Amino acid sequence: MRPSNSHHKRYIISPISDGIFFIFSPILALVIGIGISGTPFADQEFQIGNSTESLSEFLIGIFIMGHLFAVFFRSHGNSKIFSLYPKRFLLVPILLMVAMLSSPWIALSLSLLATWWDVYHSSLQTFGLGRIYDMKSGNNGNIGRKEDWLLNLLLYVGPVIGGVCFIDHLDDFYGYAEVDAEFITRIPDIALQYHGVLRWGLLIFGSCFLLYYLFRYLQYHRQGYRFSTQKILLLSSTGFCSIYTWGFNTFYEAFFIMNFFHALQYFALMWWTERQNIRKRFYLPEGKVGSVLALASFLSICTLYGLWTSYVDLSNSFYYSLTIVISLLHFWFDGFIWSVRKKAV
């Protein structure tokens, strides 16, 4: 029996596609990460481009960098979106590049910002998907918004700060030794001294907030809020994956798992929302052939950028600055071009 139209409307694409690309993608990434752990694919290193790394590190690097570049298909490739913020899309990239190239301090600071903005940005992607599922269930886009925002922060930032990979997220602070800012390089050591306090503080606060979150949504339900099964499953799979991965795995295994499902979600969302626009941009015909060629072109361009970042010499300040700027633009642009509240989705 086929699902009814009202049933399908609760999904972004379809029940099967949403399950694979959005709702259960964290579990899929976790299974893949555990499956390749300890194998030559993940452990045997090769000389690839300008670095020595395993095939899994090489491929996830291309996947991550490619998804960062994909944002431009919506920001600059979608004329309706571009017309809303032309100054942001044209001037800010140039200003960021000039700033990074003109000052080592700014370059180091923006690199540090990119590391932590990435964590925050990842939490907002799940937040945004959850809000879409709420909207598709017929709910007001503002109900529970603050509670969802904080819950997703806890699901991502909490395990990073409280888990075994915390120190790996502080490596960028050591780069300030290059500009004789020794006091900043001591921040990781200070943070580690209070790591236990941070962990217990997060556990206590997180447990209390979870009870508050459930209480608030029960109140919303009595006022007419409709629970979205898709959103509940998305938050559950993401939370389990994040806590298990950042809390107990090595940094590189956790990095692979968390970034794999994040990039997979992003590529799927980008293609589904921009597929017609991408097809038109490449002057391809309507129909299945045109869609396949558009998808291939979209993925090829993103992959080429990912390959470029793997082979280019990032000790070159221009190339390094360019990759950081593209990362920052991805995080920033996503903040206002995927707004459920502003009906940009």
C-alpha positions in Angstrom: 0.0 0.0 0.0 1.4 3.4 -0.9 1.7 6.1 1.8 -0.9 8.9 1.5 0.1 12.3 0.2 -0.2 13.7 3.8 2.2 11.1 5.0 4.7 12.0 2.3 4.4 15.7 3.1 6.0 15.0 6.5 9.2 14.2 4.8 11.7 16.4 3.0 12.2 14.0 0.0 10.5 10.7 0.8 10.4 8.2 3.7 13.3 6.1 2.3 15.5 9.0 1.2 15.0 10.9 4.4 15.8 7.8 6.4 19.1 7.3 4.6 20.3 10.9 4.0 18.9 12.7 7.1 17.2 10.8 9.9 19.5 7.8 10.3 22.6 9.1 8.5 24.3 9.5 11.9 23.8 5.7 12.6 24.9 4.9 9.0 28.1 6.9 9.6 28.7 5.3 12.9 28.4 1.8 11.4 30.8 2.7 8.6 33.3 4.3 11.0 33.3 1.2 13.3 33.4 -1.1 10.2 36.6 0.5 8.8 38.3 1.0 12.2 41.5 -1.1 12.4 41.5 -2.0 8.7 44.2 -1.0 6.2 41.7 1.4 4.7 41.8 3.5 7.9 45.3 2.7 9.3 47.7 2.2 6.4 49.2 5.5 5.3 50.4 6.7 1.9 52.0 9.8 0.5 49.0 11.6 -1.0 49.5 15.1 -2.3 51.5 17.0 0.2 50.6 14.9 3.2 50.9 11.3 4.5 47.5 9.9 5.4 45.2 6.9 5.0 42.7 6.4 2.3 39.9 7.1 4.7 41.4 10.4 5.7 42.0 11.3 2.1 38.5 10.5 1.0 36.7 12.1 4.0 38.9 15.2 3.4 37.6 15.5 -0.2 34.0 14.9 1.0 34.2 17.6 3.7 35.9 20.2 1.6 33.5 19.5 -1.3 30.4 20.0 0.9 31.9 23.3 2.1 32.2 24.5 -1.5 28.6 23.3 -2.3 27.1 26.3 -0.5 28.0 28.5 -3.5 25.5 26.7 -5.7 22.8 28.3 -3.5 24.5 31.6 -2.4 25.9 32.7 -5.8 24.2 30.2 -8.2 20.6 30.9 -7.1 19.7 34.3 -8.5 16.8 34.8 -6.0 19.1 34.2 -3.0 21.9 36.2 -4.5 19.7 39.2 -5.1 18.8 39.3 -1.4 22.4 39.7 -0.1 24.7 40.8 -3.0 27.1 42.9 -0.8 27.6 40.0 1.6 28.3 37.5 -1.2 30.7 39.8 -3.1 32.5 42.0 -0.7 32.9 39.8 2.4 35.0 37.1 0.7 37.4 39.7 -0.6 37.7 41.5 2.8 38.3 38.2 4.6 41.1 37.2 2.1 42.8 40.6 2.4 42.6 40.5 6.2 44.1 37.0 6.5 46.9 37.8 4.1 47.7 41.1 5.8 48.0 39.9 9.4 49.3 36.6 10.9 47.2 37.4 14.0 44.0 37.6 12.0 44.9 34.5 10.0 45.5 32.5 13.2 42.3 33.8 14.8 40.1 33.1 11.8 41.5 29.6 11.6 40.7 29.1 15.3 37.2 30.5 14.7 36.7 28.1 11.8 37.5 25.1 14.1 34.8 26.0 16.7 32.3 27.5 14.3 32.3 24.1 12.6 31.1 22.5 15.7 28.4 25.1 16.2 27.4 25.0 12.5 27.0 21.2 12.7 24.6 21.5 15.6 22.6 24.1 13.7 22.2 21.8 10.7 20.5 19.2 12.8 18.5 22.0 14.4 17.4 23.2 11.0 16.4 19.8 9.8 14.4 19.3 13.0 12.6 22.6 12.4 11.7 21.6 8.9 10.1 18.4 10.2 8.2 20.5 12.7 7.0 22.7 10.0 5.9 19.7 7.8 3.9 18.4 10.8 1.9 21.6 10.8 3.6 23.4 13.7 4.4 27.0 14.1 8.1 27.6 13.3 8.7 29.6 16.5 7.3 27.0 18.9 10.2 25.3 20.8 12.8 27.1 18.8 15.0 28.2 21.8 14.7 24.8 23.4 15.7 23.0 20.2 18.6 25.4 19.6 20.0 24.7 23.1 19.4 20.9 22.9 21.3 20.6 19.6 24.2 22.6 21.1 24.3 20.2 24.0 24.2 17.2 21.6 27.2 18.5 19.7 29.3 20.8 21.8 28.7 18.9 25.0 30.4 15.6 23.9 33.2 17.6 22.2 34.0 19.5 25.5 33.3 16.6 27.8 34.8 13.8 25.7 38.2 12.4 25.1 38.7 14.5 21.9 38.6 17.9 23.7 42.3 18.5 23.6 42.4 17.9 19.8 40.0 20.8 19.3 42.5 23.1 21.1 45.5 22.5 18.8 45.0 25.8 17.0 45.8 27.7 20.2 49.4 26.5 19.9 49.8 28.3 16.5 50.0 31.6 18.4 53.6 30.7 19.3 54.4 31.9 15.7 53.4 35.4 16.7 55.0 35.4 20.1 51.7 35.1 22.0 52.8 32.6 24.5 50.0 33.4 26.9 47.4 32.2 24.4 49.3 28.9 23.9 48.8 28.1 27.6 45.0 28.0 27.2 44.9 24.3 26.3 46.8 23.4 29.4 44.5 25.5 31.6 41.4 24.0 29.9 42.7 20.5 30.6 43.2 21.3 34.2 39.5 22.0 34.5 38.3 19.3 32.1 36.8 17.2 34.8 34.8 20.2 36.2 33.6 21.0 32.7 32.6 17.4 32.1 30.6 17.1 35.3 29.1 20.6 34.8 27.8 19.6 31.4 26.4 16.3 32.6 24.5 18.0 35.4 23.3 20.8 33.3 22.5 18.5 30.3 20.5 16.1 32.5 18.5 19.0 34.0 17.9 20.6 30.6 16.7 17.4 29.1 14.0 17.1 31.8 13.1 20.7 31.2 13.0 20.1 27.4 10.6 17.2 27.8 8.4 19.2 30.2 8.2 22.2 27.8 7.2 20.0 24.8 4.5 18.3 26.8 3.2 21.8 27.5 3.4 22.7 23.8 1.6 19.4 23.0 -1.3 20.4 25.3 -1.5 23.7 23.4 -1.7 22.0 20.0 1.8 21.1 19.1 2.1 17.9 17.0 5.0 15.7 17.7 7.1 14.8 14.6 8.3 11.2 14.6 10.9 12.2 12.0 12.3 14.9 14.3 12.4 12.7 17.3 14.2 10.0 15.4 16.7 12.5 14.0 17.5 14.0 17.4 17.8 10.5 18.9 20.2 9.1 16.3 22.3 12.3 16.2 22.5 12.5 20.0 23.5 8.8 20.3 26.1 9.1 17.6 27.6 12.3 18.9 27.9 11.2 22.6 29.3 7.8 21.6 31.7 9.2 18.9 33.1 12.3 20.6 32.9 10.8 24.0 34.8 7.5 23.5 36.5 7.3 20.1 39.8 8.6 18.9 39.8 12.0 17.3 40.3 10.8 13.8 37.6 8.1 14.0 35.2 10.6 15.5 36.2 13.2 12.9 35.4 10.7 10.1 32.0 9.7 11.6 30.6 13.1 12.5 31.7 14.8 9.3 30.6 12.0 7.1 26.9 12.2 8.1 27.0 16.0 8.3 28.3 16.3 4.7 26.0 13.6 3.5 23.0 15.5 4.9 24.2 18.7 3.4 24.7 17.3 -0.1 21.3 15.7 -0.1 19.6 18.9 1.1 21.5 21.1 -1.3 20.7 18.9 -4.3 17.0 18.4 -3.5 16.4 22.1 -3.0 18.6 23.4 -5.8 18.4 20.6 -8.4 16.2 22.6 -10.9 18.3 25.7 -10.5 21.6 23.7 -11.0 20.2 22.1 -14.1 19.3 25.5 -15.5 22.7 26.9 -14.6 24.4 24.2 -16.7 21.8 24.8 -19.6 20.7 21.1 -19.4 17.3 19.9 -20.6 14.4 18.9 -18.4 13.8 15.2 -17.7 15.9 12.3 -16.2 18.9 12.8 -18.5 19.2 16.5 -17.6 18.8 15.8 -13.9 21.5 13.1 -14.0 23.9 15.3 -15.8 23.2 18.2 -13.4 23.8 16.0 -10.4 27.0 14.7 -12.0 28.2 18.3 -12.7 27.3 19.4 -9.2 29.2 16.6 -7.5 32.1 16.8 -9.9 32.8 20.5 -9.2 32.6 19.9 -5.4 34.9 16.9 -5.7 37.4 18.9 -7.8 37.6 21.5 -5.1 38.1 18.8 -2.5 40.8 17.2 -4.5 42.5 20.6 -5.0 42.7 21.1 -1.3 44.3 17.7 -0.9 47.0 18.4 -3.4 47.7 22.1 -3.1 50.5 23.3 -0.8 48.7 24.7 2.2 51.9 26.2 3.6 51.3 28.8 0.9 49.5 31.6 2.8 47.2 32.4 -0.2 46.0 28.9 -0.7 45.6 28.3 3.1 43.7 31.6 3.5 41.4 30.7 0.6 40.4 27.4 2.2 39.7 29.0 5.6 37.7 31.8 3.9 35.6 29.3 2.0 35.0 27.3 5.3 33.9 30.5 7.1 31.7 31.6 4.3 30.0 28.2 4.3 29.3 28.5 8.0 28.1 32.1 7.7 26.1 31.8 4.5 24.2 28.8 5.9 23.1 30.8 8.8 20.8 33.0 6.6 20.1 31.1 3.4 18.5 28.1 5.1 16.2 29.8 7.5 12.9 28.0 8.2 11.6 31.0 10.2 12.2 33.3 7.3 10.7 30.8 4.9 14.0 30.5 2.9 13.6 26.7 2.8 
